[in-house]
Amino acid sequence: MECVICRNGTTSAGFDTLSFEKNGHLVVIRNVPGEVCDNCGHFYIDSVAALALQKKAKKAISDGADLEILQYS
Ligand SMILES: [Zn+2]
């Protein structure tokens, strides 16, 4: 699809590392699938992956981790 950030690139399937911070806890999730702009590098996460990520992050935080680094899959 056309990138809505730079309007000058197109996106293709790729991976990125995303992080969530809440109440002093930091959860980093690597190899998140989505679409990456070939021009500006903006990462678009798909909605299914976004939900799965939120679940993983909430679980890690409720388990009491101050810093958790996870793989998406
Ligand atoms: Zn772009």
PDB file of the backbone (N, CA, C, O) and the ligand in Angstrom, with CONECT records:
HET     ZN  A 101       1
ATOM      1  N   MET A   1       0.848  -1.199   0.000  1.00  0.00           N
ATOM      2  CA  MET A   1       0.000   0.000   0.000  1.00  0.00           C
ATOM      3  C   MET A   1       0.879   1.243   0.000  1.00  0.00           C
ATOM      4  O   MET A   1       2.079   1.161   0.263  1.00  0.00           O
ATOM      5  N   GLU A   2       0.279   2.399  -0.297  1.00  0.00           N
ATOM      6  CA  GLU A   2       1.035   3.647  -0.290  1.00  0.00           C
ATOM      7  C   GLU A   2       1.234   4.106   1.148  1.00  0.00           C
ATOM      8  O   GLU A   2       0.323   4.007   1.970  1.00  0.00           O
ATOM      9  N   CYS A   3       2.414   4.601   1.445  1.00  0.00           N
ATOM     10  CA  CYS A   3       2.706   5.066   2.801  1.00  0.00           C
ATOM     11  C   CYS A   3       1.962   6.367   3.088  1.00  0.00           C
ATOM     12  O   CYS A   3       2.070   7.320   2.317  1.00  0.00           O
ATOM     13  N   VAL A   4       1.205   6.420   4.192  1.00  0.00           N
ATOM     14  CA  VAL A   4       0.451   7.637   4.523  1.00  0.00           C
ATOM     15  C   VAL A   4       1.314   8.667   5.245  1.00  0.00           C
ATOM     16  O   VAL A   4       0.894   9.812   5.415  1.00  0.00           O
ATOM     17  N   ILE A   5       2.510   8.277   5.671  1.00  0.00           N
ATOM     18  CA  ILE A   5       3.395   9.210   6.372  1.00  0.00           C
ATOM     19  C   ILE A   5       4.152  10.088   5.371  1.00  0.00           C
ATOM     20  O   ILE A   5       4.080  11.315   5.439  1.00  0.00           O
ATOM     21  N   CYS A   6       4.870   9.463   4.452  1.00  0.00           N
ATOM     22  CA  CYS A   6       5.681  10.247   3.511  1.00  0.00           C
ATOM     23  C   CYS A   6       4.987  10.409   2.158  1.00  0.00           C
ATOM     24  O   CYS A   6       5.391  11.257   1.363  1.00  0.00           O
ATOM     25  N   ARG A   7       3.964   9.622   1.886  1.00  0.00           N
ATOM     26  CA  ARG A   7       3.219   9.656   0.624  1.00  0.00           C
ATOM     27  C   ARG A   7       4.133   9.492  -0.587  1.00  0.00           C
ATOM     28  O   ARG A   7       3.804   9.914  -1.696  1.00  0.00           O
ATOM     29  N   ASN A   8       5.248   8.889  -0.358  1.00  0.00           N
ATOM     30  CA  ASN A   8       6.242   8.809  -1.420  1.00  0.00           C
ATOM     31  C   ASN A   8       6.814   7.409  -1.528  1.00  0.00           C
ATOM     32  O   ASN A   8       7.674   7.145  -2.368  1.00  0.00           O
ATOM     33  N   GLY A   9       6.347   6.531  -0.694  1.00  0.00           N
ATOM     34  CA  GLY A   9       6.877   5.175  -0.697  1.00  0.00           C
ATOM     35  C   GLY A   9       5.763   4.163  -0.711  1.00  0.00           C
ATOM     36  O   GLY A   9       4.595   4.503  -0.520  1.00  0.00           O
ATOM     37  N   THR A  10       6.122   2.925  -0.937  1.00  0.00           N
ATOM     38  CA  THR A  10       5.155   1.851  -0.810  1.00  0.00           C
ATOM     39  C   THR A  10       5.655   0.889   0.261  1.00  0.00           C
ATOM     40  O   THR A  10       6.851   0.805   0.538  1.00  0.00           O
ATOM     41  N   THR A  11       4.723   0.178   0.846  1.00  0.00           N
ATOM     42  CA  THR A  11       5.087  -0.704   1.944  1.00  0.00           C
ATOM     43  C   THR A  11       5.180  -2.150   1.476  1.00  0.00           C
ATOM     44  O   THR A  11       4.504  -2.563   0.533  1.00  0.00           O
ATOM     45  N   SER A  12       6.017  -2.892   2.144  1.00  0.00           N
ATOM     46  CA  SER A  12       6.081  -4.327   1.892  1.00  0.00           C
ATOM     47  C   SER A  12       6.254  -5.033   3.228  1.00  0.00           C
ATOM     48  O   SER A  12       6.604  -4.418   4.236  1.00  0.00           O
ATOM     49  N   ALA A  13       6.004  -6.330   3.215  1.00  0.00           N
ATOM     50  CA  ALA A  13       6.042  -7.097   4.455  1.00  0.00           C
ATOM     51  C   ALA A  13       7.420  -7.026   5.104  1.00  0.00           C
ATOM     52  O   ALA A  13       8.445  -7.131   4.431  1.00  0.00           O
ATOM     53  N   GLY A  14       7.426  -6.845   6.418  1.00  0.00           N
ATOM     54  CA  GLY A  14       8.688  -6.772   7.136  1.00  0.00           C
ATOM     55  C   GLY A  14       8.471  -6.980   8.626  1.00  0.00           C
ATOM     56  O   GLY A  14       7.380  -7.331   9.074  1.00  0.00           O
ATOM     57  N   PHE A  15       9.534  -6.756   9.375  1.00  0.00           N
ATOM     58  CA  PHE A  15       9.488  -6.964  10.819  1.00  0.00           C
ATOM     59  C   PHE A  15      10.091  -5.762  11.532  1.00  0.00           C
ATOM     60  O   PHE A  15      10.939  -5.059  10.982  1.00  0.00           O
ATOM     61  N   ASP A  16       9.642  -5.537  12.760  1.00  0.00           N
ATOM     62  CA  ASP A  16      10.225  -4.459  13.549  1.00  0.00           C
ATOM     63  C   ASP A  16      10.198  -4.850  15.026  1.00  0.00           C
ATOM     64  O   ASP A  16       9.562  -5.829  15.418  1.00  0.00           O
ATOM     65  N   THR A  17      10.900  -4.064  15.826  1.00  0.00           N
ATOM     66  CA  THR A  17      10.906  -4.250  17.272  1.00  0.00           C
ATOM     67  C   THR A  17      10.068  -3.141  17.887  1.00  0.00           C
ATOM     68  O   THR A  17      10.288  -1.963  17.607  1.00  0.00           O
ATOM     69  N   LEU A  18       9.107  -3.516  18.727  1.00  0.00           N
ATOM     70  CA  LEU A  18       8.243  -2.523  19.357  1.00  0.00           C
ATOM     71  C   LEU A  18       8.379  -2.616  20.867  1.00  0.00           C
ATOM     72  O   LEU A  18       8.710  -3.674  21.401  1.00  0.00           O
ATOM     73  N   SER A  19       8.126  -1.513  21.555  1.00  0.00           N
ATOM     74  CA  SER A  19       8.201  -1.545  23.009  1.00  0.00           C
ATOM     75  C   SER A  19       6.978  -0.880  23.627  1.00  0.00           C
ATOM     76  O   SER A  19       6.373   0.019  23.041  1.00  0.00           O
ATOM     77  N   PHE A  20       6.634  -1.338  24.812  1.00  0.00           N
ATOM     78  CA  PHE A  20       5.521  -0.789  25.592  1.00  0.00           C
ATOM     79  C   PHE A  20       6.060  -0.415  26.959  1.00  0.00           C
ATOM     80  O   PHE A  20       6.875  -1.140  27.532  1.00  0.00           O
ATOM     81  N   GLU A  21       5.611   0.706  27.477  1.00  0.00           N
ATOM     82  CA  GLU A  21       6.038   1.106  28.809  1.00  0.00           C
ATOM     83  C   GLU A  21       4.804   1.424  29.634  1.00  0.00           C
ATOM     84  O   GLU A  21       3.910   2.140  29.184  1.00  0.00           O
ATOM     85  N   LYS A  22       4.762   0.883  30.848  1.00  0.00           N
ATOM     86  CA  LYS A  22       3.615   1.142  31.714  1.00  0.00           C
ATOM     87  C   LYS A  22       4.068   1.048  33.162  1.00  0.00           C
ATOM     88  O   LYS A  22       4.684   0.063  33.568  1.00  0.00           O
ATOM     89  N   ASN A  23       3.762   2.065  33.927  1.00  0.00           N
ATOM     90  CA  ASN A  23       4.077   2.075  35.363  1.00  0.00           C
ATOM     91  C   ASN A  23       5.517   1.672  35.651  1.00  0.00           C
ATOM     92  O   ASN A  23       5.788   0.957  36.616  1.00  0.00           O
ATOM     93  N   GLY A  24       6.432   2.131  34.818  1.00  0.00           N
ATOM     94  CA  GLY A  24       7.842   1.838  35.061  1.00  0.00           C
ATOM     95  C   GLY A  24       8.302   0.487  34.540  1.00  0.00           C
ATOM     96  O   GLY A  24       9.477   0.143  34.672  1.00  0.00           O
ATOM     97  N   HIS A  25       7.399  -0.282  33.953  1.00  0.00           N
ATOM     98  CA  HIS A  25       7.770  -1.560  33.347  1.00  0.00           C
ATOM     99  C   HIS A  25       7.964  -1.355  31.847  1.00  0.00           C
ATOM    100  O   HIS A  25       7.216  -0.620  31.203  1.00  0.00           O
ATOM    101  N   LEU A  26       8.971  -2.011  31.312  1.00  0.00           N
ATOM    102  CA  LEU A  26       9.229  -1.889  29.888  1.00  0.00           C
ATOM    103  C   LEU A  26       9.213  -3.279  29.259  1.00  0.00           C
ATOM    104  O   LEU A  26       9.918  -4.185  29.702  1.00  0.00           O
ATOM    105  N   VAL A  27       8.407  -3.426  28.236  1.00  0.00           N
ATOM    106  CA  VAL A  27       8.344  -4.704  27.512  1.00  0.00           C
ATOM    107  C   VAL A  27       8.745  -4.440  26.063  1.00  0.00           C
ATOM    108  O   VAL A  27       8.154  -3.600  25.384  1.00  0.00           O
ATOM    109  N   VAL A  28       9.748  -5.164  25.609  1.00  0.00           N
ATOM    110  CA  VAL A  28      10.235  -5.028  24.241  1.00  0.00           C
ATOM    111  C   VAL A  28       9.883  -6.314  23.494  1.00  0.00           C
ATOM    112  O   VAL A  28      10.179  -7.409  23.972  1.00  0.00           O
ATOM    113  N   ILE A  29       9.266  -6.188  22.352  1.00  0.00           N
ATOM    114  CA  ILE A  29       8.878  -7.374  21.573  1.00  0.00           C
ATOM    115  C   ILE A  29       9.524  -7.286  20.196  1.00  0.00           C
ATOM    116  O   ILE A  29       9.323  -6.332  19.444  1.00  0.00           O
ATOM    117  N   ARG A  30      10.302  -8.310  19.899  1.00  0.00           N
ATOM    118  CA  ARG A  30      11.086  -8.320  18.663  1.00  0.00           C
ATOM    119  C   ARG A  30      10.390  -9.135  17.584  1.00  0.00           C
ATOM    120  O   ARG A  30       9.535  -9.976  17.863  1.00  0.00           O
ATOM    121  N   ASN A  31      10.781  -8.863  16.344  1.00  0.00           N
ATOM    122  CA  ASN A  31      10.268  -9.622  15.184  1.00  0.00           C
ATOM    123  C   ASN A  31       8.756  -9.552  15.043  1.00  0.00           C
ATOM    124  O   ASN A  31       8.093 -10.552  14.769  1.00  0.00           O
ATOM    125  N   VAL A  32       8.224  -8.348  15.237  1.00  0.00           N
ATOM    126  CA  VAL A  32       6.791  -8.147  15.066  1.00  0.00           C
ATOM    127  C   VAL A  32       6.487  -8.018  13.570  1.00  0.00           C
ATOM    128  O   VAL A  32       7.101  -7.201  12.884  1.00  0.00           O
ATOM    129  N   PRO A  33       5.543  -8.819  13.061  1.00  0.00           N
ATOM    130  CA  PRO A  33       5.257  -8.748  11.630  1.00  0.00           C
ATOM    131  C   PRO A  33       4.382  -7.551  11.279  1.00  0.00           C
ATOM    132  O   PRO A  33       3.514  -7.158  12.057  1.00  0.00           O
ATOM    133  N   GLY A  34       4.612  -6.985  10.119  1.00  0.00           N
ATOM    134  CA  GLY A  34       3.815  -5.855   9.656  1.00  0.00           C
ATOM    135  C   GLY A  34       4.264  -5.441   8.277  1.00  0.00           C
ATOM    136  O   GLY A  34       4.772  -6.250   7.500  1.00  0.00           O
ATOM    137  N   GLU A  35       4.069  -4.152   7.979  1.00  0.00           N
ATOM    138  CA  GLU A  35       4.468  -3.604   6.687  1.00  0.00           C
ATOM    139  C   GLU A  35       5.427  -2.448   6.937  1.00  0.00           C
ATOM    140  O   GLU A  35       5.220  -1.640   7.842  1.00  0.00           O
ATOM    141  N   VAL A  36       6.473  -2.378   6.125  1.00  0.00           N
ATOM    142  CA  VAL A  36       7.472  -1.325   6.280  1.00  0.00           C
ATOM    143  C   VAL A  36       7.543  -0.498   5.004  1.00  0.00           C
ATOM    144  O   VAL A  36       7.565  -1.044   3.901  1.00  0.00           O
ATOM    145  N   CYS A  37       7.578   0.835   5.161  1.00  0.00           N
ATOM    146  CA  CYS A  37       7.695   1.736   4.010  1.00  0.00           C
ATOM    147  C   CYS A  37       9.116   1.655   3.459  1.00  0.00           C
ATOM    148  O   CYS A  37      10.093   1.706   4.206  1.00  0.00           O
ATOM    149  N   ASP A  38       9.209   1.526   2.127  1.00  0.00           N
ATOM    150  CA  ASP A  38      10.545   1.425   1.526  1.00  0.00           C
ATOM    151  C   ASP A  38      11.218   2.784   1.393  1.00  0.00           C
ATOM    152  O   ASP A  38      12.389   2.859   1.019  1.00  0.00           O
ATOM    153  N   ASN A  39      10.497   3.853   1.693  1.00  0.00           N
ATOM    154  CA  ASN A  39      11.072   5.197   1.585  1.00  0.00           C
ATOM    155  C   ASN A  39      11.466   5.771   2.949  1.00  0.00           C
ATOM    156  O   ASN A  39      12.629   6.117   3.161  1.00  0.00           O
ATOM    157  N   CYS A  40      10.497   5.876   3.882  1.00  0.00           N
ATOM    158  CA  CYS A  40      10.786   6.512   5.168  1.00  0.00           C
ATOM    159  C   CYS A  40      11.002   5.502   6.285  1.00  0.00           C
ATOM    160  O   CYS A  40      11.476   5.863   7.362  1.00  0.00           O
ATOM    161  N   GLY A  41      10.660   4.236   6.041  1.00  0.00           N
ATOM    162  CA  GLY A  41      10.895   3.213   7.054  1.00  0.00           C
ATOM    163  C   GLY A  41       9.802   3.113   8.100  1.00  0.00           C
ATOM    164  O   GLY A  41       9.945   2.367   9.069  1.00  0.00           O
ATOM    165  N   HIS A  42       8.703   3.858   7.923  1.00  0.00           N
ATOM    166  CA  HIS A  42       7.614   3.770   8.905  1.00  0.00           C
ATOM    167  C   HIS A  42       7.065   2.347   8.946  1.00  0.00           C
ATOM    168  O   HIS A  42       6.890   1.703   7.912  1.00  0.00           O
ATOM    169  N   PHE A  43       6.797   1.869  10.162  1.00  0.00           N
ATOM    170  CA  PHE A  43       6.315   0.507  10.346  1.00  0.00           C
ATOM    171  C   PHE A  43       4.826   0.506  10.636  1.00  0.00           C
ATOM    172  O   PHE A  43       4.357   1.218  11.524  1.00  0.00           O
ATOM    173  N   TYR A  44       4.088  -0.296   9.885  1.00  0.00           N
ATOM    174  CA  TYR A  44       2.650  -0.457  10.110  1.00  0.00           C
ATOM    175  C   TYR A  44       2.410  -1.842  10.673  1.00  0.00           C
ATOM    176  O   TYR A  44       2.688  -2.848  10.020  1.00  0.00           O
ATOM    177  N   ILE A  45       1.897  -1.886  11.877  1.00  0.00           N
ATOM    178  CA  ILE A  45       1.590  -3.189  12.469  1.00  0.00           C
ATOM    179  C   ILE A  45       0.180  -3.583  12.052  1.00  0.00           C
ATOM    180  O   ILE A  45      -0.684  -2.714  11.936  1.00  0.00           O
ATOM    181  N   ASP A  46      -0.074  -4.858  11.824  1.00  0.00           N
ATOM    182  CA  ASP A  46      -1.449  -5.223  11.498  1.00  0.00           C
ATOM    183  C   ASP A  46      -2.245  -5.425  12.786  1.00  0.00           C
ATOM    184  O   ASP A  46      -1.681  -5.661  13.855  1.00  0.00           O
ATOM    185  N   SER A  47      -3.578  -5.327  12.658  1.00  0.00           N
ATOM    186  CA  SER A  47      -4.420  -5.254  13.856  1.00  0.00           C
ATOM    187  C   SER A  47      -4.371  -6.550  14.670  1.00  0.00           C
ATOM    188  O   SER A  47      -4.461  -6.515  15.897  1.00  0.00           O
ATOM    189  N   VAL A  48      -4.230  -7.682  13.996  1.00  0.00           N
ATOM    190  CA  VAL A  48      -4.148  -8.954  14.723  1.00  0.00           C
ATOM    191  C   VAL A  48      -2.867  -8.995  15.564  1.00  0.00           C
ATOM    192  O   VAL A  48      -2.888  -9.388  16.730  1.00  0.00           O
ATOM    193  N   ALA A  49      -1.762  -8.586  14.955  1.00  0.00           N
ATOM    194  CA  ALA A  49      -0.497  -8.576  15.678  1.00  0.00           C
ATOM    195  C   ALA A  49      -0.537  -7.569  16.826  1.00  0.00           C
ATOM    196  O   ALA A  49       0.023  -7.822  17.893  1.00  0.00           O
ATOM    197  N   ALA A  50      -1.200  -6.423  16.610  1.00  0.00           N
ATOM    198  CA  ALA A  50      -1.276  -5.395  17.657  1.00  0.00           C
ATOM    199  C   ALA A  50      -1.989  -5.935  18.892  1.00  0.00           C
ATOM    200  O   ALA A  50      -1.561  -5.689  20.020  1.00  0.00           O
ATOM    201  N   LEU A  51      -3.076  -6.670  18.677  1.00  0.00           N
ATOM    202  CA  LEU A  51      -3.807  -7.246  19.810  1.00  0.00           C
ATOM    203  C   LEU A  51      -2.965  -8.278  20.545  1.00  0.00           C
ATOM    204  O   LEU A  51      -2.929  -8.302  21.775  1.00  0.00           O
ATOM    205  N   ALA A  52      -2.286  -9.132  19.780  1.00  0.00           N
ATOM    206  CA  ALA A  52      -1.446 -10.154  20.389  1.00  0.00           C
ATOM    207  C   ALA A  52      -0.329  -9.517  21.211  1.00  0.00           C
ATOM    208  O   ALA A  52       0.034 -10.013  22.278  1.00  0.00           O
ATOM    209  N   LEU A  53       0.210  -8.414  20.699  1.00  0.00           N
ATOM    210  CA  LEU A  53       1.282  -7.713  21.398  1.00  0.00           C
ATOM    211  C   LEU A  53       0.819  -7.141  22.719  1.00  0.00           C
ATOM    212  O   LEU A  53       1.501  -7.251  23.738  1.00  0.00           O
ATOM    213  N   GLN A  54      -0.377  -6.516  22.683  1.00  0.00           N
ATOM    214  CA  GLN A  54      -0.911  -5.927  23.916  1.00  0.00           C
ATOM    215  C   GLN A  54      -1.100  -6.994  24.978  1.00  0.00           C
ATOM    216  O   GLN A  54      -0.816  -6.771  26.155  1.00  0.00           O
ATOM    217  N   LYS A  55      -1.586  -8.164  24.551  1.00  0.00           N
ATOM    218  CA  LYS A  55      -1.769  -9.271  25.482  1.00  0.00           C
ATOM    219  C   LYS A  55      -0.441  -9.692  26.097  1.00  0.00           C
ATOM    220  O   LYS A  55      -0.330  -9.857  27.312  1.00  0.00           O
ATOM    221  N   LYS A  56       0.573  -9.866  25.233  1.00  0.00           N
ATOM    222  CA  LYS A  56       1.888 -10.290  25.711  1.00  0.00           C
ATOM    223  C   LYS A  56       2.465  -9.264  26.681  1.00  0.00           C
ATOM    224  O   LYS A  56       3.016  -9.617  27.724  1.00  0.00           O
ATOM    225  N   ALA A  57       2.328  -7.980  26.318  1.00  0.00           N
ATOM    226  CA  ALA A  57       2.891  -6.924  27.156  1.00  0.00           C
ATOM    227  C   ALA A  57       2.193  -6.884  28.510  1.00  0.00           C
ATOM    228  O   ALA A  57       2.844  -6.761  29.547  1.00  0.00           O
ATOM    229  N   LYS A  58       0.858  -6.989  28.494  1.00  0.00           N
ATOM    230  CA  LYS A  58       0.104  -6.952  29.756  1.00  0.00           C
ATOM    231  C   LYS A  58       0.476  -8.122  30.645  1.00  0.00           C
ATOM    232  O   LYS A  58       0.617  -7.973  31.859  1.00  0.00           O
ATOM    233  N   LYS A  59       0.635  -9.302  30.025  1.00  0.00           N
ATOM    234  CA  LYS A  59       0.983 -10.480  30.808  1.00  0.00           C
ATOM    235  C   LYS A  59       2.356 -10.308  31.453  1.00  0.00           C
ATOM    236  O   LYS A  59       2.535 -10.594  32.637  1.00  0.00           O
ATOM    237  N   ALA A  60       3.325  -9.836  30.660  1.00  0.00           N
ATOM    238  CA  ALA A  60       4.681  -9.658  31.196  1.00  0.00           C
ATOM    239  C   ALA A  60       4.668  -8.666  32.355  1.00  0.00           C
ATOM    240  O   ALA A  60       5.361  -8.859  33.354  1.00  0.00           O
ATOM    241  N   ILE A  61       3.866  -7.593  32.212  1.00  0.00           N
ATOM    242  CA  ILE A  61       3.807  -6.572  33.264  1.00  0.00           C
ATOM    243  C   ILE A  61       3.114  -7.139  34.508  1.00  0.00           C
ATOM    244  O   ILE A  61       3.543  -6.888  35.634  1.00  0.00           O
ATOM    245  N   SER A  62       2.044  -7.903  34.295  1.00  0.00           N
ATOM    246  CA  SER A  62       1.342  -8.455  35.466  1.00  0.00           C
ATOM    247  C   SER A  62       2.165  -9.546  36.143  1.00  0.00           C
ATOM    248  O   SER A  62       1.955  -9.840  37.320  1.00  0.00           O
ATOM    249  N   ASP A  63       3.108 -10.152  35.404  1.00  0.00           N
ATOM    250  CA  ASP A  63       4.033 -11.106  36.018  1.00  0.00           C
ATOM    251  C   ASP A  63       5.121 -10.400  36.826  1.00  0.00           C
ATOM    252  O   ASP A  63       5.902 -11.041  37.529  1.00  0.00           O
ATOM    253  N   GLY A  64       5.162  -9.053  36.715  1.00  0.00           N
ATOM    254  CA  GLY A  64       6.063  -8.283  37.547  1.00  0.00           C
ATOM    255  C   GLY A  64       7.427  -7.993  36.943  1.00  0.00           C
ATOM    256  O   GLY A  64       8.349  -7.589  37.652  1.00  0.00           O
ATOM    257  N   ALA A  65       7.560  -8.195  35.637  1.00  0.00           N
ATOM    258  CA  ALA A  65       8.857  -7.931  35.006  1.00  0.00           C
ATOM    259  C   ALA A  65       9.110  -6.427  34.915  1.00  0.00           C
ATOM    260  O   ALA A  65       8.232  -5.679  34.486  1.00  0.00           O
ATOM    261  N   ASP A  66      10.305  -5.978  35.314  1.00  0.00           N
ATOM    262  CA  ASP A  66      10.687  -4.574  35.109  1.00  0.00           C
ATOM    263  C   ASP A  66      11.090  -4.353  33.664  1.00  0.00           C
ATOM    264  O   ASP A  66      10.777  -3.329  33.057  1.00  0.00           O
ATOM    265  N   LEU A  67      11.792  -5.342  33.131  1.00  0.00           N
ATOM    266  CA  LEU A  67      12.208  -5.282  31.733  1.00  0.00           C
ATOM    267  C   LEU A  67      12.084  -6.667  31.145  1.00  0.00           C
ATOM    268  O   LEU A  67      12.685  -7.620  31.641  1.00  0.00           O
ATOM    269  N   GLU A  68      11.308  -6.776  30.094  1.00  0.00           N
ATOM    270  CA  GLU A  68      11.098  -8.078  29.474  1.00  0.00           C
ATOM    271  C   GLU A  68      11.349  -7.908  27.975  1.00  0.00           C
ATOM    272  O   GLU A  68      10.808  -7.000  27.344  1.00  0.00           O
ATOM    273  N   ILE A  69      12.175  -8.789  27.416  1.00  0.00           N
ATOM    274  CA  ILE A  69      12.403  -8.772  25.969  1.00  0.00           C
ATOM    275  C   ILE A  69      11.889 -10.086  25.414  1.00  0.00           C
ATOM    276  O   ILE A  69      12.382 -11.159  25.764  1.00  0.00           O
ATOM    277  N   LEU A  70      10.901  -9.992  24.550  1.00  0.00           N
ATOM    278  CA  LEU A  70      10.212 -11.177  24.026  1.00  0.00           C
ATOM    279  C   LEU A  70      10.359 -11.242  22.514  1.00  0.00           C
ATOM    280  O   LEU A  70      10.582 -10.228  21.853  1.00  0.00           O
ATOM    281  N   GLN A  71      10.232 -12.447  21.978  1.00  0.00           N
ATOM    282  CA  GLN A  71      10.074 -12.625  20.540  1.00  0.00           C
ATOM    283  C   GLN A  71       8.591 -12.659  20.253  1.00  0.00           C
ATOM    284  O   GLN A  71       7.813 -13.184  21.048  1.00  0.00           O
ATOM    285  N   TYR A  72       8.193 -12.100  19.116  1.00  0.00           N
ATOM    286  CA  TYR A  72       6.772 -12.089  18.799  1.00  0.00           C
ATOM    287  C   TYR A  72       6.193 -13.486  18.695  1.00  0.00           C
ATOM    288  O   TYR A  72       5.132 -13.766  19.253  1.00  0.00           O
ATOM    289  N   SER A  73       6.887 -14.366  17.981  1.00  0.00           N
ATOM    290  CA  SER A  73       6.311 -15.689  17.714  1.00  0.00           C
ATOM    291  C   SER A  73       6.612 -16.661  18.840  1.00  0.00           C
ATOM    292  O   SER A  73       6.203 -17.821  18.781  1.00  0.00           O
TER     293      SER A  73
HETATM  294 ZN    ZN A 101       6.910   6.333   4.058  1.00  0.00          ZN2+
END
